[in-house]
Amino acid sequence: MKVLLDQIMYERNLTVRQVSIMTGVPKSTISDIVSGRTSPRLNTLEQLAAGLKVHMTDLFESTYK
């Protein structure tokens, strides 16, 4: 599963700090997700989706959409 957070951030011209403020997710977690060092947990995906006002499925690339 590829997380598309970096693509959304690029399209909206958002920084890690801005996404952190919007979502309540720590900057370090966002950086780790964007760099591919970690995969987000379900609750983190929910926070990101709510803060960015997207569907949770918009945050990742999947063959099951």
Phi, psi and omega in degrees: 000124177261126178276132185259020182301318180297325178294316179297317179298318180296313182299326182262001181056049181253143175267168176301318180299315180297317179296321178300315180295318182292328189250339185081007178271133181303146180303320181297323178293316179298315179300318179295322179292313182297321182280349180086008179290335181214158173258141182288146173283165182302316181294328177291318176301319179297316179297315180298314181298315181296314182293326181269355180058051175229165173286148180303324181291343176287346183273351180216154179267127182213148176280353184259010180293000000 
